[in-house]
Amino acid sequence: MRKPRIRLCSTAFLKIFLSQPLRPVQPEAYGPLRAANRSRSRDALDKLIASHAVSLGVILVTNNEADFRGYAKLTIENWVSQV
């Protein structure tokens, strides 16, 4: 009984937000971010996600704040902790 309601609410919620497909990241966003965070080599996908958000000029919503702290020009929000 609960799952259909959750699915309906989730679908309605997601329709509100504009989702951007991952596209080739602008070198102007990725290069400086990568150079400033060389020691975080294991976080290659985090750098890609962060630079994608920076290149779009959007806020990155994540429950994994620790992995995205310290990236210049990246604004993050954790909606889970705000509930």
HELIX and SHEET records of a PDB file:
HELIX    1   1 ARG A    2  ILE A   16  1                                  15    
HELIX    2   2 PRO A   27  ALA A   36  1                                  10    
HELIX    3   3 SER A   41  ASP A   43  5                                   3    
HELIX    4   4 ALA A   44  LEU A   56  1                                  13    
HELIX    5   5 GLU A   65  PHE A   68  1                                   4    
SHEET    1   A 2 LEU A  60  VAL A  61  0                                        
SHEET    2   A 2 ILE A  76  GLU A  77  1                                        
END                                                                             
